[in-house]
Structures are given as structure tokens and as C-alpha cells.
Amino acid sequence: MTDAKKIRQGRLFAVIGIFIMAVGSFMACLSNTGSGINTGNILLILSLALTTYGFTYWRP
């Protein structure tokens, strides 16, 4: 994979991860049900993995 393609892919993963982090944090904090809280926590863990991978290749 070329460097430009890795940077573009990293930027995409970082932006998607940040968006998922926002959704997951609101779900985990504002949900009244246990399943909503667990879904928010799972989204937060997924977003951590995505942003870590994304910012490994793209450093703004």
C-alpha cells in the first residue's frame, strides 16, 4: 500500500472512530436501560480501536 493511500485510510478510520466515540459516549451516559449502556460501552471500545489505528497512520 502506498503512503498516500495509508494516510487517506488512516484519516477515514480516525474520523469514523471519533464519530462513533461521540455516539457511544452519549448512549452510555444518557441511556436508562442496561442494554443501551452496554451498547454505548461497546461502541466506545470499538472507537478506541479505530482511532488508535487511524492516528497511527494519519497525524494531523
VMD Tcl script that draws the C-alpha trace (Angstrom):
set ca {
  {0.00 0.00 0.00}
  {1.36 3.42 -0.87}
  {1.93 6.09 1.74}
  {-0.81 8.36 0.38}
  {-3.32 5.53 0.48}
  {-2.35 4.64 4.07}
  {-2.73 8.26 5.12}
  {-6.15 8.53 3.44}
  {-7.29 5.27 5.03}
  {-5.95 6.38 8.42}
  {-7.78 9.69 8.18}
  {-11.02 7.87 7.35}
  {-10.65 5.47 10.28}
  {-9.80 8.34 12.65}
  {-12.82 10.43 11.64}
  {-15.19 7.44 11.78}
  {-13.76 6.48 15.17}
  {-14.31 9.96 16.57}
  {-17.90 9.96 15.31}
  {-18.56 6.53 16.85}
  {-16.97 7.75 20.09}
  {-19.42 10.66 20.26}
  {-22.42 8.41 19.68}
  {-21.18 5.78 22.14}
  {-20.50 8.28 24.90}
  {-23.98 9.78 24.62}
  {-25.54 6.31 24.63}
  {-23.51 5.16 27.64}
  {-24.24 8.31 29.67}
  {-27.85 9.05 28.80}
  {-29.40 5.61 28.40}
  {-31.80 4.34 31.02}
  {-31.59 0.66 30.12}
  {-28.77 -1.78 30.67}
  {-28.66 -2.81 27.03}
  {-28.29 0.81 25.92}
  {-25.45 1.37 28.38}
  {-23.68 -1.81 27.26}
  {-24.10 -0.86 23.60}
  {-22.58 2.55 24.33}
  {-19.65 0.92 26.11}
  {-19.07 -1.45 23.18}
  {-19.13 1.50 20.78}
  {-16.59 3.32 22.95}
  {-14.22 0.34 22.90}
  {-14.65 -0.01 19.12}
  {-13.97 3.69 18.63}
  {-10.77 3.47 20.67}
  {-9.51 0.73 18.38}
  {-10.47 2.65 15.23}
  {-8.95 5.95 16.31}
  {-5.76 4.28 17.51}
  {-5.34 2.60 14.12}
  {-6.32 5.79 12.27}
  {-3.96 8.11 14.14}
  {-1.11 5.63 13.73}
  {-1.02 6.46 10.01}
  {-2.51 9.96 9.96}
  {-1.04 12.60 12.23}
  {-2.74 15.96 11.65}
}
mol new
graphics top color blue
foreach p $ca { graphics top sphere $p radius 0.5 }
foreach p [lrange $ca 0 end-1] q [lrange $ca 1 end] { graphics top cylinder $p $q radius 0.2 }
display resetview
